[in-house]
Amino acid sequence: MTKLQIRAFLYQLGCFAILFISARYLVEHYTELTGYWIPVTAFFVGTIVSPKFQAIKTKDGEKLFMKWVFMKGVKEIG
């Protein structure tokens, strides 16, 4: 794995973790769900809402791109 692939993986993992923990807290305190439904719901929310990062080799070299459900199109990160 290249540096940018590792960076993309860590960005994606970090974003998912932040959104999963936030969603779990919100689901636990503001809904009537109990048991294993709390982490399952938080997992689906985190998976759908978190941005997707990918390192792609282009003719200009390897670049990092991000796609997010709240943004139109794909954004180049670095």
C-alpha positions in Angstrom: 0.0 0.0 0.0 1.2 3.5 -0.8 1.2 6.5 1.5 -1.9 7.9 0.0 -3.8 4.6 0.2 -2.9 4.4 3.9 -3.9 8.1 4.4 -7.3 7.4 2.6 -7.9 4.4 4.9 -7.1 6.3 8.0 -9.3 9.3 7.0 -12.2 7.0 6.2 -11.7 5.1 9.5 -11.5 8.3 11.5 -14.6 9.8 9.8 -16.6 6.6 10.3 -15.5 6.4 14.0 -16.6 10.0 14.7 -19.9 9.6 13.0 -20.5 6.1 14.6 -19.9 7.4 18.1 -22.0 10.5 17.5 -24.9 8.5 16.0 -24.7 5.9 18.8 -25.0 8.6 21.4 -27.9 10.3 19.6 -29.8 7.1 19.0 -29.3 6.0 22.6 -30.5 9.2 24.2 -33.2 10.4 21.7 -34.9 7.2 20.6 -36.6 4.3 22.3 -34.3 1.7 20.7 -32.7 -0.8 23.1 -30.2 -3.7 23.0 -28.2 -4.4 19.9 -30.5 -2.1 17.7 -28.5 0.9 19.0 -25.1 0.0 17.5 -26.7 -1.5 14.4 -28.6 1.7 13.7 -25.4 3.8 14.4 -23.4 1.5 12.1 -25.8 2.1 9.2 -26.0 5.8 9.8 -22.2 6.0 10.0 -21.7 4.0 6.9 -24.2 6.0 4.8 -23.2 9.5 6.1 -19.4 9.1 6.2 -17.3 10.4 3.3 -15.5 8.0 1.0 -11.8 8.5 0.4 -9.8 6.8 -2.4 -6.2 7.2 -3.7 -6.1 7.0 -7.5 -3.1 6.9 -9.8 -3.5 9.6 -12.5 -1.2 10.7 -15.3 0.0 13.5 -12.9 0.8 11.0 -10.2 -1.2 9.5 -7.3 -3.9 11.8 -5.9 -6.4 11.5 -3.0 -10.1 12.0 -3.8 -13.2 12.3 -1.6 -16.9 11.8 -2.3 -19.5 12.7 0.2 -23.3 12.4 0.2 -23.6 16.1 1.1 -21.3 17.4 -1.6 -21.9 17.4 -5.4 -19.3 15.5 -7.3 -15.8 14.3 -6.3 -13.3 16.6 -4.5 -9.5 16.3 -4.9 -7.8 16.4 -1.5 -4.2 16.1 -2.3 
